[in-house]
Amino acid sequence: ARLRTMRSFLSLLAVLAALVAPLTARAQTTDVNGVKFPNTVQVAGSKLTLNGAGVRHKVVFQVYAAALYTGSKASTPEAVLSASGPQRLQIVMLREIGGNELGKLFTKGMEQNAQREEFSKSIPGILRMSDIFFARKKLSAGESFAVEWVPGSGTQISINGKLEGAPIKEPEFYAALMKIWLGNSPADPLLKDALLGRAPIVNANRYD
């Protein structure tokens, strides 16, 4: 009888574990149009929290989903760019785009938003970034890239989780790059508000 009771108890535990596991997984991510971004990440030994996430729209198309991670809550571009710790911007493609085209769009966005001196000091990094995306030829739906800023080290670009060369050391490059999304002429004003946590995550379900 005791053996049957133990087996019943273990079976019950197994059922409960199966029910709880999906809820636990959901609690650790934020869903943006089917893209699951973790609510926390580790960068250079620091725990970063999801500051905001959203979708980049171009005309009627959804181009990519993006998530910004910071050490503390930042609701303004100034707060993001003046923060002293590591940061991470994660982008997951929702449609295919040529690597060369993506590089050109980023360069244009930086030029439109950065001050002249800032942009000038960013040129070595821009050339490096352009080479990285040009070598990829294209990024397909589901592929991703990330930009990480680590003070004292620089900006590290990775594609599909693989680091692409040495960090870009100029701090001006990271500031100019982030202004593509957070500047006065952002790529998508709604995405800017979403990354800054100033707007609800559209077409997404969040579990805290």
C-alpha positions in Angstrom: 0.0 0.0 0.0 2.8 2.3 0.8 4.5 1.6 -2.5 1.3 2.4 -4.4 0.9 5.6 -2.4 4.5 6.6 -3.3 4.0 5.8 -7.0 0.8 7.9 -7.0 2.6 10.7 -5.3 5.5 10.6 -7.8 3.0 10.5 -10.7 1.2 13.6 -9.3 4.6 15.4 -9.0 5.3 14.5 -12.7 2.0 16.0 -13.8 2.5 19.1 -11.7 6.0 19.6 -13.2 4.6 19.2 -16.7 2.0 21.9 -16.0 4.4 24.3 -14.3 7.3 24.1 -16.8 5.5 26.0 -19.6 4.4 28.7 -17.1 7.9 29.1 -15.9 9.3 29.4 -19.4 6.6 32.0 -20.2 7.5 34.0 -17.1 11.0 34.3 -18.3 10.3 35.7 -21.8 8.4 38.5 -23.5 6.6 37.6 -26.8 6.8 40.1 -29.6 5.0 38.9 -32.7 6.1 35.3 -32.0 9.7 36.3 -31.1 10.4 35.3 -27.5 12.9 37.7 -25.9 14.3 36.7 -22.5 13.4 39.2 -19.7 17.0 39.2 -18.5 20.4 38.7 -20.1 24.0 38.6 -19.0 26.5 40.9 -20.6 30.1 41.2 -19.4 29.1 39.7 -16.0 26.3 42.2 -15.5 22.6 41.2 -15.4 20.5 43.4 -17.7 16.8 43.7 -17.7 14.5 44.1 -20.7 13.9 47.8 -21.0 11.4 47.6 -23.9 10.6 45.7 -27.1 8.7 46.3 -30.3 8.5 45.9 -34.0 10.1 47.9 -36.8 7.5 48.7 -39.4 8.3 50.0 -42.9 5.1 51.1 -44.7 2.9 48.0 -44.2 5.7 45.5 -43.6 7.1 44.2 -40.4 10.8 44.2 -40.8 12.2 43.0 -37.4 11.5 42.8 -33.7 13.9 44.6 -31.4 14.6 44.5 -27.6 16.7 46.8 -25.5 18.4 45.6 -22.4 19.8 48.0 -19.7 21.1 47.8 -16.2 18.4 50.1 -14.9 15.2 51.4 -16.3 15.7 54.1 -19.0 12.7 56.0 -20.4 14.6 58.6 -22.4 17.3 58.4 -25.0 19.5 60.5 -22.7 19.1 58.0 -19.9 20.2 55.2 -22.2 23.2 56.9 -23.7 24.5 58.3 -20.4 24.2 55.0 -18.5 27.5 53.8 -17.2 27.1 50.0 -17.5 26.7 47.4 -20.3 23.8 47.4 -22.7 22.4 45.1 -25.4 20.1 45.6 -28.4 18.8 42.4 -29.8 17.1 42.3 -33.3 15.3 39.3 -34.8 14.4 39.5 -38.5 10.7 39.1 -39.4 11.4 39.2 -43.2 14.4 38.7 -45.4 16.7 41.7 -46.1 20.0 42.0 -47.9 23.0 42.5 -45.7 24.3 45.3 -47.9 20.9 47.0 -47.8 20.8 46.7 -44.0 24.2 48.2 -43.6 23.3 51.1 -45.8 20.1 51.8 -43.9 22.0 51.8 -40.6 24.6 54.2 -42.0 21.9 56.5 -43.2 20.2 56.4 -39.9 23.4 57.2 -38.1 24.1 60.1 -40.4 20.6 61.6 -39.9 20.7 61.5 -36.2 24.3 61.9 -35.0 26.1 65.2 -34.7 28.7 65.9 -37.3 31.7 65.3 -35.0 30.1 62.2 -33.5 29.4 60.8 -36.9 33.0 61.6 -38.1 34.5 59.7 -35.2 32.2 56.8 -35.9 33.3 56.3 -39.5 35.9 53.5 -38.7 33.2 51.6 -36.8 30.7 52.2 -39.6 33.0 50.7 -42.2 33.6 47.7 -39.9 29.8 47.2 -39.5 29.2 47.6 -43.2 31.8 44.9 -43.9 30.1 42.5 -41.4 26.7 42.8 -43.0 28.0 42.9 -46.5 29.7 39.5 -45.9 26.4 38.0 -44.7 24.7 38.7 -48.1 21.3 38.5 -46.5 19.5 37.9 -43.2 16.5 35.7 -43.4 13.3 35.7 -41.2 14.2 34.2 -37.9 17.9 35.2 -38.0 19.2 37.6 -35.5 22.0 40.0 -34.6 22.9 41.8 -31.4 24.8 44.9 -30.5 26.4 45.0 -27.0 28.1 47.9 -25.4 30.7 47.2 -22.7 32.4 50.2 -21.1 36.1 50.0 -21.5 35.9 47.5 -24.3 33.6 48.9 -26.9 30.7 47.7 -29.2 30.5 44.1 -30.0 28.4 42.9 -32.9 27.2 39.3 -33.2 25.1 37.5 -35.8 23.1 34.5 -34.8 25.0 34.3 -31.5 28.4 34.4 -33.2 30.8 37.3 -32.4 32.0 39.2 -35.5 35.5 40.3 -34.9 37.0 42.5 -32.2 34.9 45.2 -30.4 34.6 48.7 -32.0 36.3 50.8 -29.4 35.0 54.3 -30.2 32.2 55.2 -27.8 30.9 57.7 -30.4 30.0 54.7 -32.6 27.7 53.1 -30.1 26.0 56.4 -29.4 25.5 57.1 -33.1 24.3 53.6 -33.7 21.7 53.7 -30.9 20.3 57.0 -32.3 19.1 55.1 -35.3 16.3 53.9 -33.0 16.4 56.5 -30.2 17.4 59.7 -32.1 15.3 62.8 -33.1 14.6 61.1 -36.5 14.3 57.5 -35.5 13.8 54.6 -37.9 10.3 54.1 -36.4 8.9 56.5 -33.8 6.6 53.8 -32.4 9.5 51.4 -31.9 11.5 54.2 -30.2 8.7 54.5 -27.6 8.5 50.7 -27.2 12.2 50.3 -26.6 12.1 53.1 -24.0 9.2 51.4 -22.3 6.9 54.4 -23.0 4.4 52.4 -25.0 2.8 49.0 -24.6 4.3 46.1 -26.5 2.0 45.8 -29.6 0.9 42.3 -30.7 2.7 40.8 -27.7 1.9 38.9 -24.5 4.0 39.6 -21.5 4.2 37.3 -18.5 6.0 38.7 -15.4 
